[in-house]
């Protein structure tokens, strides 16, 4: 009998295949890696400026449809056809030489274009990418369709509702000497009265995107399946009272509308106003959000190098965003290793679960930091949660999959990328409890869902959790996609 059981055990061992090991991405060729990571479910896109993800070909097509013109000297799309050097966009479309030059001007695809650095070409391109406000929804549709093509179904996009009215109100109120007094004055002046208009801006953009993607029809685009949330972004240029007015409106909008989930500060971090008001901006954010406790905050911080700012100015950017402003996520963070007390800040971020949004290719273009030299590897070693994102893919001519490919050049393994994809939902600002008790590790599901992660449908208490939690619902979908992907490949 013993001999029979032993023989049966051997037979079962032979008949039951062992789980294949994850692939060694470093041994894949360029084409194989690109195809593999395009299909890989990437969880979400947490750092994407809405509108800057639109390819210039689409901008030019819209300009032609809308009767706009192109400045043939500045190589810029303009909203008016009154002035010198202007040619109808429709004619530019048909002129291959001029069309190609315009695409060069609206992207960073041609290094050294007009003797500009990558940094200057990138940031000046925004002013040349003209489009009517009604096209915001068209641009959103392009972004969502692109993510769906890459097996990615969650996006937190930076959006700027009521830009002119909020900053105009800030200008009228003026700076009152400190953030608390200015906050009170803005409230007295009626900044919250702009909230309905901000919500209406989101309504229009989302409705147009759904119309373009033919949602709720048999011809619906896969982009309709991408869940969208907004980060209310404010410009860190100009007088501080105007930036504060935008942020205060943003905090009020987040409180009133679940589609808005957090705040952001944008514009070149090395700019004159961004640099001289950096400390004040951090105190403004702290005042308006109770250091991130009342309103979630994701801040651009450390998107600088010593080529762009002085050593003293660089020395505290991420530290202050975390310690003063209360940021829950940091965008870029490239300068962190060069800051004073970098190890201590990194350890605090790891301990508190403060994620860094890593943009490998944007940082290569703007900061001249090659993916192999990016501090992403150091972030991982320190235990800081990280997620990969694109920044402004329409300008950099990249996709989210491209940043995942670049991460492999930094030494990222399949396990690293799997964690990064999961982090893009676990550290999102979505409402509700998640599926994991140990985000960034992912070994301990919540009790209600133990043994069910990756199944087609949740059962029992797990089904209840998924039904009531936005975060759990997005994680459930991602885990199912991940299991299907892995089952078909290893």
N, C-alpha and C positions, 0 to 999 in steps of 0.2 A: 504493500500500500504506500509506504514511504517513497519507494522508488517511482511509483506511478505519479504521486503528487509532485515530486521533483521534476519528472519529465514534463508534466503539465505546465508547471511554472516556467520552465525553459521555453516551451512552445508558445505560451502566452507572451513572454518577453520578446520573442522573435516576431510574433504576429502583431504586436502593438508598437508602432513606430514612435521613437522618441521625438519630442518637440524639436524642430530645427532651431538652430541658433540664429539670432538676428544677423543680418548681413554686415559685413565689414565695408562701410561706405568708402573708406580710404582706398580700397582696391578696385572700386568701380571706375570705369572710364567716364569721360565727360558726358557722353550721350546717355549712357545707362543711368548715371546719377541724376541727370536732369529729368529723365522720364520717371524714375523711381520717386523722386521728391515732388514732382508735379502731382502724381496720383496720391501721395501720402496725405492723410487727413491732418491739416495743420491747425485745427482748433479754432483759431480766431486771428484777427488783425486788430491790434490795440493801438497802433500809432500810425494814423493815416489822415492827412489833411484833405478834407473833402474838396473836390475840384482839382487839386493838384495831381490826382490820379488819372486825369483825362489825357489820353494821347493827343498830340498836336494835330494829327490827321482829322480827328473828330472836331476839334476846335475850329479848324479851317472849314470843314464841311458845314458846321453850324453857322459860321460867319457868312459863308456863301448863301445859305438858305435865308439868313436874317438880314441880308443886304448890308453887311459890314464891309469895312475896307482894311487893307494892309498897308502899313507904312513901309515902303520899300527901302528906305534908308536905315531906319531903326530895326527893321524886320520884326514888326509887332502888329498884332491884330488890334484895331481900334474900333471903338463903338460909334464913331462918326466918320463920315466921308467928306468932311469939310476941313481943308487945310492942304499944305503942300505934301508932295511925295506919297500920296495915297492912291491906291489902286484897288478896284473892287475885288473882294476875296474870290469871287467866282473866276476872275481872270487869273489870279495867282494859282488857283487849283490847276489850271490848264497849262501853266508855264513850269515845266519840270525843273528848270534851273532855279527859279525864284521859290518854287514850292520847297525844294530841298534845302535852300538857304534858310527859309522860314522855320522848318523843322529843326535845323541846327540851332536856331536862335531860341526856340521854345523848349529845348532840352539840353542835356549835358552830353549828348552822344558824340560830339566832336571836341576832344580835348583842346584847350587853348583857343577856342573860338573867339575871334576878335581880341586875342591876347588877354582874355579874362581867365582868372584862376577858376577851378571848379567851384569854389565857394562863391565867387562873384557871379559866375554864370548861373549857378543854381538860384541864388536869391534874387537876382535881377530878372530872371525869367518870369516870375509871377506877374510883374507889371506889363509884360508883353503878351500875356495869354488872355486876351480880351474875349469876353462872352457875355451875352445878356443875362440878367438875373434869372430869367425863366429857364435857362439851361442848367440850373443847379440840379434839378431832378434827373435830367438826361445824364449828367456826369455821375450822379449817384448810381444810376442803373448800370453804367459801364463798370464801376467799381464792384458792384454786387455780382454782376455776371462774371467778371474776372475771377472773383474769389470762388464762386461756385464751380468754375472750370477747374479750379485747383483743389477741389474737395474740401473747401473751407467755408463754414456757414455761420460765423459770428463776426461782427465788425463793430468797433467803437470808433466813430469817425469824428474828427474835429470840425466844428461847425460854428459860424459866427452870425447868429441872428441879430437883427436890430443894431447893426454896427454904428451907423450914423446917428440915430436918435440917442443911443446910450452915451456915446462919446460927447455929443452936443450937450446933453444934460450935465455930464461931468464938467465940461468947460464952463457952463453957466454957474454951477455950484462953486467950483474952484477948490483948491486945497485948503483945508482948515487946520493945518498944523500937525495932525497925526491921524492914523487910520480910524480910530474910534470916532473922533469928531467929524471926520469926512463921511464916515458911514452914516452917522445920524443926519447930517445935512442932506445927503443923497436920498435917504429915506423920506425926509421931510419934503424934498422936492418932487417925490413921486416916482422914483426909479422902478418900484414894483408895478406901476401902471403899464409898463412896457411888456410885462410877462405875457398877457394874451397875444400881443403881436408877435412875440418870439415863438410862442406855440403855433401860431398860424403860419409862420415861416416854415416850421417843420412839417406842418400838415401839407403845405403846397409842395414842398420838395419830395416828400414821401409819396404823395398822390401821383405826381408826375413820373417818378421812378417806376411805380407800379403800372402806370399806363404804358410807359415805354416797354416794360418787360412783359406786358400782356398778362399780368397776374389775374387769377380768378377766371381764366379762359382756358380752353383746351390747348392753346398755343403758348402757355405760360413758360417763361424762361426759367432755368434752374436758379437764377439769381433771386427769384421770388422766395426761395427757401432760406435765404440768408437773413438771420435776425440782425436788426440794426439798432444801435443805441448811439447817442450823441454825447460828446464832450463839448461843453460850451467854452469856446476859446476866446481869449482876449489878447489884444496886441500889447506887447511890452515896449512899444515905441510911443513917444509923445509924453505930455504931462501926466504925472501919476494919478491925478484925479480922473482923467479920462480912462485910463486903464482900470482904475478902481470901479468906475461906474459900470464898465462892461462886466467885471467880475461879480459885482454886487447883483446885477441883473441875472448873471449866470447862476448864482447861488439861489436866487428866488425862483428861477425857472426849474432848476433841479428839484426843488422842494414841491413844485406844482405839477410836474410832468414826468412820469416814469421813463419816458423815452430819453430824457436828459439825465445822465448818470454821474457827471463829474465836471470839474473845471480844468482848464489848461491855459498856459501862457505861451504865446508863439511870437515869431519874428527872430531874426538873427541874434543869438545870445551874446555875440561880441559887439553888437551895435552900441552906439554912444549912449542912448537912453537906457537900453537893456543893462549896460554895464554900470552906469552911474546910479541907476535906481534899483539895482539888483537887491540890495539889502532891504530897501523900502518895499519892493514888490513882495518879498517873502513875508514881511510884517503885515502887509495888506491881506495877503492870502490867509495868514494865521487869524487875523481879526475877523474876516468874513466867514471862515469855515470852522472856527474853534479848533485850529490846528489840525484840520482834516477830520475831526470827529463828527461834525454836523454835516459836512458836504465832502464827498470824496474828491481828492486832488491828485492829478497826474501832471508833473511839471517837467518841461524841458530843462535839463540841468547838466552841466558838464559837456555840452556840445561845443567845446572849444579846445584849442591847443595853444602852446606857447607861441605859435606863429600868429595867433589871432588876438590874444590878450596878454597882459603882463603877468608875471609869476604870482604877484600878490592877488590880482583879480581872479586868477584861476584857482587859487588855493583853497576855496571854501564853497564852491558852487553847489555840489551835491550835498555836502554837509548841511548847508543852510536850508536847502529845499526839504531835507528830511527833518532836521532838528527844530527849525524855526517855523516853516510853513506847514509841516505835517503831511508832506506828500506821501501817498501810499504807493505811488509808482514814479519812477524816474525815466524820462525819455532821453536816450543816448548814454549819458553817464561816462563818456569816454575819458574825461579828465579826472575821474575819481582816483585812479592810482597815483596821480601826481599831486593830490591835495594833501594838506597838512592833516595828520591823523587818519590817513586813508584806511589803514587796517582796522582801526576802531570803528569808523563809519561803516565799512563793509561788514564787520561782524555784527553791528547793530542791525543793519538791513537784513542780514541772514536770520538773525534771531526774531525780528519783528515781522518778517515776511514782506519786505518792501521790494517790489519787483523792479528790474531794469528792463526797459523796452530797447532791444538791441537792433540797430539798423546797419548791417554790415556794409551794404553797398552805398547807401547814402553817406556813411562816414568815410568811405573810401573816396567818394567824389568831393565832398565838402571839406573834410578835414585831412585828406591825404593819408589816411590810416588804412593800410592794406589789410584785408581780412586775416592774413596770417599773423599780423601784429596787433590785432584788435584785443582789448582787455577782456573780451568775452570769455576766454579760457580762464583768466584770473577770477572773473565773477563766479564761474562754475566752481573753481577750486575753493573759493571762500564760502560757498553755499548760498550765495545770493540767488533768489529766484530770477530767471530770465525768460523772456519770450522774444521771438523774432518778428520783425515787422518791416514795412517798406519805406515809410515816411512820405514820399511824394513820387510815386512810381511813374506818373505821366511825364515828369521832368527827367527822372533818372533812367527812364526806358527799361524798367525792371518789373518783375512780379515777385510776389511773396515766395514762390518756389526758388527764385534766384537767390534770395537771402538765405534760404536753407542750404542751398548748394554752397554758398560762400562760407557758411558756418563750418562745413566739413573741412574747408581749407584752414580753419582755425583749430582743427583737431576734434571737432564735435563728433561723437559716435551716434549710432542709431538711438541708443538709450537717451543721450543728451537731447536729441531732436524730439523724441517722444515726450520727454518732460517739458520741453519748451512749448510744444503744441498743447499739452494739457494745461500748462501754466496760463496760456492765452485765454482760457476760460476761468480757471480757478481764481486767478488774480484780476479778472475783469471786475467791473463795478455793477454787474448784474445783481439783482435783488435775490435774496433767499439763501438757504443753506446749500452747500455743495455736497457732492457724493463722497468726498474724501475727508478724513480727519487729519491727514498729513500732506497737504498740498506741497508740491515741489519734491515729494518723495514717492507718493502714490503706492504705498503698500497696505494701507489700512482704510478700507471703505467704511462709511458710516454703518452702524449696526443694522439699520433698516434694509440696506442694500447689499450686505455681505453675501458673497456667492452669486450675485446676479449681474455684476458689472460686465457689460459687453453683450448681454442677452438682447434678443429682439425687442422684448417688452418687459417692463418692470412688473413685479407682482406684490400684492399685499401692501405692507407699510412703505415699501420702496415706491410703489406706484403712487401712493398718497404724496410722498415727498416730491417726486418728479412733477406731479400735477400742480403743487402749490408753489414750487420754487423755480424761478426763471433760470437760475444758475444750474440747478440739478438737471433741468430739462435739456439745456444745451450740452452739459457734460454727458448725459445719457446718450444723446444722438452721436456725439463725438466718439464715445467708447464703442458704440455699435459699429460706426464706420471704421474705426481702428481695428476692431476684431475682424471685420470683413476683409480689410486690406491685408492684414497679416496672414489670414487663412489662405489667401490666394497667392502668397509669395514665399512664405517660409513656415 
